[in-house]
């Protein structure tokens, strides 16, 4: 198998939670929790944190993590990821793990890497939990074809159930991505597309340019952390897990 490198983009600025990667009520910065979970996966050979912030870099180095310093002017995490990928060997498989997902399932990383096949990239979808609203526009949905490849991503509820009963069940998109290094470098040079701009979803650029996204369907209950309140919930779960160990 090709070399597999996990890259975790992390930035200090956040509208809803400034300094999020360094939040440390557990005794460890949040970014350390993410790195430790990713390191439990079987397939990656390296874990890199991509950041433009020296405070985050120092925190990562303090717990023995590896840092890739990047420019500060990236428009999004994918662009930051591509800067790091340029320095990786040809043929490397690059896994994008979000820097605010300290409870990501390591097995999910392995499943996505192993499912990449001959597609340009791979991502993950999960059935909705009972307490989640498929109609929520903040939760991205995806529909796939019979080969498990993405047909469309949307903030709207897809597929639309025309009749009361039907076989199509909505799938929640999970923001874990696996790229072939060469396609990742190509992707950031692709022209932004109309549907991407309409839905504000970068992955639609891939589909609109006729490229293939493989989708792994797996049960997952982890959530990213966007707010201090969500971080507090994570801390409570983490503390409860420590007490139960």
Steps between C-alpha positions, in 0.01 A plus 500: 500500500609860443633700793208645701540833679236661721501879480301694762446867408481718812458874533473721805230735372139383529189716501316285753794359695828695476806298598308173471801272422665604828198457729638280778252436779587129474864576575585460130438741211212401276733452205689234701180298544447511122857389428482216752176367351637518144818321612290200604409430136692214332564648155675836557878515529510865614279759669565866412330809640484775237488847654615857450490578872813471717292442814342190349837386365659526846211309658529218246876474537464495881318167483733356237280568197620603155420842355491628143503881502288656225413839360242711681296598193327170419129541416411159648639182655532322165734768371712468815501123452625536143792717609614219729439235231743670262785392727383139523621222273321425173228240545436586866143460623402806705235473771334823611386474864333810639683663791186521711403130506661352813265202499548387141494122464847381388337208316316754286832631371604147403168428328523818292861433397424141403189602302678759283556249220530671162297807602657845522402538864293333769277626779257361757123500552299379796132424564334769708474443874156506659563843653621660176278689257568412134333828404757709688689709238807499725534125442621413151332207326633277223343254254703222338470272200505119502879496495514717811608813315361841584225635276438824689555680830250751635394694805143422395330174587595250228362273373159670508239247605216555251283231658457422867685168465812449293834319515725806483640602838696825549867464586696750706833606352795461736785741425784250475678506164760278335679635192756377259778757537504580129125558488511721810755723328283505189183572699615835640565615144152407374265787429232548769164384366139625506360229729797531734429873534127444541527240778835622642633143480851451363446133412250598230791647305635146462172364364436797271840444341406138432725340760412207727440498875469160667279498809538262793176448692567432867328561832671786678392709795793738537442872457730788426535775758386842380410678823618524863180321602583203278851497641356489852289200397813327368684568827216342697503190277878477527493531878224240524705262287804547723293427811352190341837363388 
